Amino acid sequence: MLKITLHDSADEFRFRLEGKLSGPWVAELRGCWQTASSTTQGRRTVLDLREVDFVDASGESLLSEMTRAGVSLQVSTPFMRAVVEGISHDGDYGRVEETPSRSSDAVVCTHPARSHSRAL
């Protein structure tokens, strides 16, 4: 099961996920992302994965696609850090950085030449 919570502010659109990103939940997240993409122009899009405890292959594929499209991924657990580092190494588009708010969190930022403001 996956819980998706949307946080919409003037500067950022955030998806907060809790649970397992697998099976039918991958398609659900994709649908939410595609729907939200029409409202994210000019704002950063963040996928908060700090409460995700499992990602299957289709979930990893979607995370990779979202990152290539400019979505930043926020993680905190060693498991999710490994997942995100794995997908960022598969393509030449991202890197994992520490975020200043919590030393245990990491954020994947897209390649500097790519926009952070679009989801699709």
Contact map, one row per residue, 1 for C-alpha under 8 A:
111000000000000000111000100000000000000000000000000000000000000000000000000000000000000000000000000000000000000000000000
111100000000000011111000100000000000000000000000000000000000000000000000000000000000000000000000000000000000000000000000
111110000000000111100000000000000000000000000000000000000000000000000000000000000000000000000000000000000000000000000000
011111000000001111000000000010000000000000000000000000000000000000000000000000000000000000000000000000000000000000000000
001111100000001110000000000000000000000000000000000000000000000000000000000000000000000000000000000000000000000000000000
000111110000111100000000000000000000000000000000000000000000000000000000000000000000000000000000000000000000000000000000
000011111000111100000000000000000000000000000000000000000000000000000000000000000000000000000000000000000000000000000000
000001111101110000000000000000000000000000000000000000000000000000000000000000000000000000000000000000000000000000000000
000000111111100000000000000000000000000000000000000000000000000000000000000000000000000000000000000000000000000000000000
000000011111000000000000000000000000000000100000000000000000000000000000000000000000000000000000000000000000000000000000
000000001111100000000000000000000000000000110000000000000000000000000000000000000000000000000000000000000000000000000000
000000011111110000000000000000000000000100111100000000000000000000000000000000000000000000000000000000000000000000000000
000001111011111000000000000000000000000100111100000000000000000000000000000000000000000000000000000000000000000000000000
000001110001111100000000000000000000000000001111000000000000000000000000000000000000000000000000000000000000000000000000
000111100000111110000000000000000000000000001111000000000000000000000000000000000000000000000000000000000000000000000000
001111100000011111000000000000000000000000000011100000000000000000000000000000000000000000000000000000000000000000000000
011110000000001111100000000000000000000000000011111100000000000000000000000000000000000000000000000000000000000000000000
011100000000000111110000000000000000000000000000111110000000000000000000000000000000000000000000000000000000000000000000
111000000000000011111000000000000000000000000000001111000000000000000000000000000000000000000000000000000000000000000000
110000000000000001111100100000000000000000000000000111100000000000000000000000000000000000000000000000000000000000000000
110000000000000000111110110000000000000000000000000101110010000000000000000000000000000000000000000000000000000000000000
000000000000000000011111110000000000000000000000000001111110000000000000000000000000000000000000000000000000000000000000
000000000000000000001111111000000000000000000000000000010110000000000000000000000000000000000000000000000000000000000000
000000000000000000000111111100000000000000000000000000000000000000000000000000000000000000000000000000000000000000000000
110000000000000000011111111110000000000000000000000000000000000000000000000000000000000000000000000000000000000000000000
000000000000000000001111111111000000000000000000000000000110010000000000000000000000000000000000000000000000000000000000
000000000000000000000011111111100000000000000000000000000000000000000000000000000000000000000000000000000000000000000000
000000000000000000000001111111110000000000000000000000000000000000000000000000000000000000000000000000000000000000000000
000100000000000000000000111111111000000000000000000000000000000000000000000000000000000000000000000000000000000000000000
000000000000000000000000011111111100000000000000000000000000010000000000000000000000000000000000000000000000000000000000
000000000000000000000000001111111110000000000000000000000000000000000000000000000000000000000000000000000000000000000000
000000000000000000000000000111111111000000000000000000000000000000000000000000000000000000000000000000000000000000000000
000000000000000000000000000011111111100000000000000000000000000000000000000000000000000000000000000000000000000000000010
000000000000000000000000000001111111110000000000000000000000000000000000000000000000000000000000000000000000000000000011
000000000000000000000000000000111111110000000000000000000000000000000000000000000000000000000000000000000000000000000000
000000000000000000000000000000011111111100000000000000000000000000000000000000000000000000000000000000000000000000000010
000000000000000000000000000000001111111110000000000000000000000000000000000000000000000000000000000000000000000000000111
000000000000000000000000000000000111111110000000000000000000000000000000000000000000000000000000000000000000000000000000
000000000000000000000000000000000001111110000000000000000000000000000000000000000000000000000000000000000000000000000000
000000000001100000000000000000000001111111111000000000000000000000000000000000000000000000000000000000000000000000001110
000000000000000000000000000000000000111111100000000000000000000000000000000000000000000000000000000000000000000000001100
000000000000000000000000000000000000000111110000000000000000000000000000000000000000000000000000000000000000000000001100
000000000111100000000000000000000000000111111000000000000000000000000000000000000000000000000000000000000000000000011100
000000000011100000000000000000000000000101111100000000000000000000000011000000000000000000000000000000000000000000011100
000000000001111000000000000000000000000100111110000000000000000000000111000000000000000000000000000000000000000000011110
000000000001111000000000000000000000000000011111000000000000000000000011110000000000000000000000000000000000000000000000
000000000000011110000000000000000000000000001111100000000000000000000011110000000000000000000000000000000000000000000000
000000000000011110000000000000000000000000000111111000000000000000000000111000000000000000000000000000000000000000000000
000000000000000111000000000000000000000000000011111100000000000000000000111100010000000000000000000000000000000000000000
000000000000000011000000000000000000000000000001111100000000000000000000011110010000000000000000000000001000000000000000
000000000000000011100000000000000000000000000001111110000000000000000000000000000000000000000000000000000000000000000000
000000000000000011111000000000000000000000000000111111100000000000000000000000010000000000000000000000000000000000000000
000000000000000001110000000000000000000000000000001111100000000000000000000000110000000000000000000000000000000000000000
000000000000000000111100000000000000000000000000000111110000000000000000000000010000000000000000000000000000000000000000
000000000000000000011100000000000000000000000000000111111111000000000000000000000010000000000000000000000000000000000000
000000000000000000001110000000000000000000000000000001111111000000000000000000000000000000000000000000000000000000000000
000000000000000000000100000000000000000000000000000000111111100000000000000000000000000000000000000000000000000000000000
000000000000000000000110010000000000000000000000000000111111110000000000000000000000000000000000000000000000000000000000
000000000000000000001110010000000000000000000000000000111111111000000000000000000000000000000000000000000000000000000000
000000000000000000000000000000000000000000000000000000111111111100000000000000000010001000000000000000000000000000000000
000000000000000000000000000000000000000000000000000000001111111110000000000000000000000000000000000000000000000000000000
000000000000000000000000010001000000000000000000000000000111111111000000000000000000000000000000000000000000000000000000
000000000000000000000000000000000000000000000000000000000011111111100000000000000000001000000000000000000000000000000000
000000000000000000000000000000000000000000000000000000000001111111110000000000000000001100000000000000000000000000000000
000000000000000000000000000000000000000000000000000000000000111111111000000000000000000000000000000000000000000000000000
000000000000000000000000000000000000000000000000000000000000011111111110000000000000000000000000000000000000000000000010
000000000000000000000000000000000000000000000000000000000000001111111111100000000000000000001100000000000001110000000000
000000000000000000000000000000000000000000000000000000000000000111111110000000000000000000001100000000000000010000000000
000000000000000000000000000000000000000000000000000000000000000011111110000000000000000000000000000000000000000000110111
000000000000000000000000000000000000000000001000000000000000000001111111000000000000000000000000000000000000110001111110
000000000000000000000000000000000000000000011110000000000000000001111111100000000000000000000000000000000000110000011110
000000000000000000000000000000000000000000011110000000000000000000100111110000000000000000000000000000000011110000010000
000000000000000000000000000000000000000000000111100000000000000000100011111000000001000000000000000000000111100000000000
000000000000000000000000000000000000000000000111110000000000000000000001111100000000000000000000000000001111000000000000
000000000000000000000000000000000000000000000001110000000000000000000000111110011001000000000000000000001110000000000000
000000000000000000000000000000000000000000000000110000000000000000000000011111011000000000000000000000011100000000000000
000000000000000000000000000000000000000000000000010000000000000000000000001111111000000000000000000000011000000000000000
000000000000000000000000000000000000000000000000000000000000000000000000000111111100000000000000000000000000000000000000
000000000000000000000000000000000000000000000000000010000000000000000000000011111110000000000000000000000000000000000000
000000000000000000000000000000000000000000000000110111000000000000000000001111111111000000000000000000000000000000000000
000000000000000000000000000000000000000000000000000000000000000000000000001111111111100000000000000000000100000000000000
000000000000000000000000000000000000000000000000000000000000000000000000000001111111110000000000000000000000000000000000
000000000000000000000000000000000000000000000000000000100001000000000000000000111111111000000000000000000000000000000000
000000000000000000000000000000000000000000000000000000000000000000000000101000011111111100000001000000000001000000000000
000000000000000000000000000000000000000000000000000000000000000000000000000000001111111110000011000000000000000000000000
000000000000000000000000000000000000000000000000000000000000000000000000000000000111111111000000000000000000000000000000
000000000000000000000000000000000000000000000000000000000001001100000000000000000011111111100000000000000000000000000000
000000000000000000000000000000000000000000000000000000000000000100000000000000000001111111111111000000000001000000000000
000000000000000000000000000000000000000000000000000000000000000000000000000000000000111111110110000000000000000000000000
000000000000000000000000000000000000000000000000000000000000000000000000000000000000011111110000000000000000000000000000
000000000000000000000000000000000000000000000000000000000000000000000000000000000000001111111100000000000000000000000000
000000000000000000000000000000000000000000000000000000000000000000000000000000000000000111111100000000000000001000000000
000000000000000000000000000000000000000000000000000000000000000000110000000000000000000100111110000000000000011000000000
000000000000000000000000000000000000000000000000000000000000000000110000000000000000000110111111000000000001111000000000
000000000000000000000000000000000000000000000000000000000000000000000000000000000000100110001111100000000001111000000000
000000000000000000000000000000000000000000000000000000000000000000000000000000000001100100000111110000000111100000000000
000000000000000000000000000000000000000000000000000000000000000000000000000000000000000000000011111000000111100000000000
000000000000000000000000000000000000000000000000000000000000000000000000000000000000000000000001111100111110000000000000
000000000000000000000000000000000000000000000000000000000000000000000000000000000000000000000000111111101110000000000000
000000000000000000000000000000000000000000000000000000000000000000000000000000000000000000000000011111100000000000000000
000000000000000000000000000000000000000000000000000000000000000000000000000000000000000000000000001111101000000000000000
000000000000000000000000000000000000000000000000000000000000000000000000000000000000000000000000001111111000000000000000
000000000000000000000000000000000000000000000000000000000000000000000000000000000000000000000000011111111100000000000000
000000000000000000000000000000000000000000000000000000000000000000000000000110000000000000000000010001111100000000000000
000000000000000000000000000000000000000000000000010000000000000000000000011110000000000000000000011011111110000000000000
000000000000000000000000000000000000000000000000000000000000000000000000111100001000000000000001111000111111000000000000
000000000000000000000000000000000000000000000000000000000000000000000001111000000000000000000001111000001111100000000000
000000000000000000000000000000000000000000000000000000000000000000100001110000000001000100000111100000000111110000000000
000000000000000000000000000000000000000000000000000000000000000000100111100000000000000000000111100000000011111100000000
000000000000000000000000000000000000000000000000000000000000000000110111000000000000000000001110000000000001111101110000
000000000000000000000000000000000000000000000000000000000000000000000000000000000000000000011110000000000000111111000000
000000000000000000000000000000000000000000000000000000000000000000000000000000000000000000000000000000000000111111100000
000000000000000000000000000000000000000000000000000000000000000000000000000000000000000000000000000000000000001111100000
000000000000000000000000000000000000000000000000000000000000000000000100000000000000000000000000000000000000011111110000
000000000000000000000000000000000000000000000000000000000000000000001100000000000000000000000000000000000000010111111100
000000000000000000000000000000000000000000111000000000000000000000001111000000000000000000000000000000000000010001111100
000000000000000000000000000000000000000111111000000000000000000000000110000000000000000000000000000000000000000000111110
000000000000000000000000000000000000100111111000000000000000000000001110000000000000000000000000000000000000000000111111
000000000000000000000000000000001101100100001000000000000000000001001110000000000000000000000000000000000000000000001111
000000000000000000000000000000000100100000000000000000000000000000001000000000000000000000000000000000000000000000000111
